[in-house]
Amino acid sequence: MTMFEELFALACSATLTMTVSADEKSGRLTVNVIPKPRQDTGEPALAQPLSLTATPQEFDTGFIEALCGYREVRRSLAQQAEATKEVIEAAKAASVKKASDATAKAAAPKPPAAKPAPASTAATTASPALQDDDDGANGGDAAPQAATAGAAAGSGESFDLFG
């Protein structure tokens, strides 16, 4: 490939900026090839510039190979970044599916619970203080109060024990 064919292949995946500077004393050139990736891959290494310093003769013989190697490494990095992106997206999709399955399972109707045992009779549910102890201290009206208490408890109505 020629230099411009190699630059074209590299520019297909990124916009390139090139800078060239010369050092007269050493007789060397510095060439910077700075890519700006077109796609947001999130991989900072893809924006790493190629910076070479050599004599003009060395650039004539080795610049194309240096560009080719740089392009191949960039392509490999881009492929790795794309593969990583696909793995992350698959993991996100699996996580969303798992969460929606858990939500659906939690929202599913539950079987009815066992019915509670029927309430016992008024005499067993009434307070012992309300039951008649046959000493006549309550004037014999404790049994009607207990019956009233049991009836009120069964009907959901409230009553006044002390009134």
C-alpha positions as a printed NumPy array, in Angstrom:
array([[  0.   ,   0.   ,   0.   ],
       [  1.043,   3.568,  -0.507],
       [  1.121,   6.163,   2.245],
       [ -2.166,   7.713,   1.161],
       [ -3.892,   4.356,   0.784],
       [ -2.85 ,   3.537,   4.34 ],
       [ -4.04 ,   6.95 ,   5.574],
       [ -7.344,   6.377,   3.771],
       [ -7.822,   2.996,   5.472],
       [ -7.076,   4.587,   8.85 ],
       [ -9.352,   7.564,   8.152],
       [-12.276,   5.212,   7.436],
       [-12.573,   4.536,  11.191],
       [-11.569,   7.955,  12.546],
       [-11.097,  11.537,  11.516],
       [ -7.355,  12.193,  11.472],
       [ -5.336,  15.251,  12.3  ],
       [ -1.683,  15.191,  11.301],
       [  1.059,  17.487,  12.454],
       [  4.559,  17.554,  11.054],
       [  7.448,  19.421,  12.649],
       [ 11.138,  19.538,  11.792],
       [ 14.239,  19.926,  13.958],
       [ 16.928,  21.473,  11.746],
       [ 19.759,  20.742,  14.168],
       [ 19.111,  16.994,  14.357],
       [ 17.732,  16.638,  10.838],
       [ 14.683,  14.795,  12.15 ],
       [ 10.96 ,  15.059,  11.591],
       [  8.211,  14.427,  14.096],
       [  4.917,  13.25 ,  12.638],
       [  1.819,  13.005,  14.806],
       [ -1.271,  11.183,  13.565],
       [ -4.109,  12.04 ,  15.952],
       [ -7.357,  10.095,  15.531],
       [-10.767,  11.267,  16.635],
       [-13.002,   8.166,  16.644],
       [-16.263,   8.578,  14.748],
       [-18.195,   6.2  ,  16.947],
       [-18.448,   6.655,  20.694],
       [-16.791,   3.404,  21.702],
       [-15.871,   4.563,  25.172],
       [-12.367,   3.168,  24.635],
       [ -9.79 ,   5.903,  25.353],
       [ -6.985,   3.896,  23.729],
       [ -8.65 ,   4.423,  20.34 ],
       [ -7.903,   8.143,  20.644],
       [ -4.206,   7.507,  21.368],
       [ -2.125,   9.381,  18.775],
       [  0.737,   7.907,  16.792],
       [  3.827,  10.038,  17.308],
       [  6.965,   9.209,  15.339],
       [ 10.336,  10.95 ,  15.177],
       [ 12.845,   9.93 ,  12.496],
       [ 14.932,  11.21 ,   9.623],
       [ 13.176,  11.891,   6.3  ],
       [ 14.87 ,   8.809,   4.813],
       [ 13.593,   6.617,   7.668],
       [ 10.075,   7.942,   7.095],
       [ 10.406,   7.114,   3.395],
       [ 11.257,   3.497,   4.171],
       [  9.2  ,   2.779,   7.298],
       [  6.284,   5.22 ,   7.629],
       [  3.822,   3.055,   5.686],
       [  4.587,   0.   ,   7.838],
       [  4.237,   2.121,  11.004],
       [  0.831,   3.387,   9.826],
       [ -0.252,  -0.155,   8.939],
       [  0.752,  -1.495,  12.357],
       [ -0.994,   1.421,  14.076],
       [ -4.158,   0.821,  12.043],
       [ -4.138,  -2.909,  12.856],
       [ -3.758,  -2.245,  16.6  ],
       [ -6.561,   0.333,  16.458],
       [ -8.791,  -2.129,  14.616],
       [ -8.065,  -4.795,  17.227],
       [ -8.841,  -2.343,  20.036],
       [-12.058,  -1.306,  18.301],
       [-13.08 ,  -4.951,  17.937],
       [-12.336,  -5.594,  21.604],
       [-14.302,  -2.511,  22.634],
       [-17.245,  -3.627,  20.477],
       [-17.141,  -7.147,  21.938],
       [-17.072,  -5.71 ,  25.463],
       [-19.997,  -3.443,  24.603],
       [-22.   ,  -6.436,  23.35 ],
       [-21.256,  -8.411,  26.532],
       [-22.362,  -5.477,  28.703],
       [-25.566,  -5.001,  26.689],
       [-26.356,  -8.721,  26.97 ],
       [-25.779,  -8.569,  30.729],
       [-28.095,  -5.547,  30.992],
       [-30.803,  -7.351,  29.019],
       [-30.478, -10.429,  31.236],
       [-30.676,  -8.257,  34.355],
       [-33.811,  -6.505,  33.094],
       [-35.427,  -9.859,  32.247],
       [-34.551, -11.258,  35.673],
       [-36.013,  -8.185,  37.394],
       [-39.217,  -8.287,  35.338],
       [-39.611, -12.026,  36.032],
       [-39.188, -11.383,  39.764],
       [-41.737,  -8.552,  39.611],
       [-44.212, -10.737,  37.727],
       [-43.736, -13.542,  40.241],
       [-44.291, -11.163,  43.166],
       [-47.438,  -9.749,  41.537],
       [-48.911, -13.196,  40.784],
       [-52.04 , -14.024,  42.82 ],
       [-51.314, -16.071,  45.91 ],
       [-53.471, -19.051,  46.939],
       [-56.028, -18.192,  49.635],
       [-54.854, -18.687,  53.191],
       [-56.536, -21.26 ,  55.42 ],
       [-59.718, -19.952,  57.018],
       [-59.426, -19.105,  60.723],
       [-61.115, -21.371,  63.222],
       [-64.659, -20.277,  64.18 ],
       [-64.959, -18.058,  67.251],
       [-65.738, -19.914,  70.462],
       [-68.804, -19.333,  72.548],
       [-69.406, -16.167,  74.521],
       [-68.795, -17.854,  77.843],
       [-65.251, -18.934,  76.876],
       [-64.332, -15.632,  75.216],
       [-65.651, -13.379,  77.939],
       [-63.205, -12.044,  80.478],
       [-62.991, -14.073,  83.704],
       [-63.928, -10.906,  85.608],
       [-67.248, -10.886,  83.799],
       [-68.093, -14.52 ,  84.553],
       [-70.333, -15.276,  87.519],
       [-68.378, -16.776,  90.396],
       [-71.591, -17.531,  92.356],
       [-70.646, -15.445,  95.376],
       [-73.448, -12.996,  94.691],
       [-71.055, -10.011,  94.71 ],
       [-72.154,  -8.938,  91.263],
       [-75.793,  -9.165,  92.188],
       [-76.356, -12.043,  89.801],
       [-76.14 ,  -9.927,  86.649],
       [-72.652, -11.049,  85.485],
       [-74.082, -13.727,  83.196],
       [-76.219, -11.285,  81.217],
       [-73.208,  -8.979,  80.866],
       [-71.072, -11.874,  79.594],
       [-73.75 , -12.837,  77.104],
       [-73.998,  -9.231,  75.977],
       [-70.201,  -9.04 ,  75.647],
       [-70.111, -12.207,  73.56 ],
       [-72.923, -10.978,  71.328],
       [-71.244,  -7.631,  70.819],
       [-67.902,  -9.279,  70.02 ],
       [-69.521, -11.556,  67.447],
       [-71.458,  -8.745,  65.75 ],
       [-68.639,  -6.251,  65.582],
       [-70.506,  -3.765,  67.784],
       [-68.9  ,  -2.081,  70.751],
       [-70.398,  -2.043,  74.244],
       [-69.771,  -0.366,  77.556],
       [-68.638,  -2.776,  80.236],
       [-68.666,  -0.204,  83.024],
       [-71.815,   1.719,  82.22 ]])
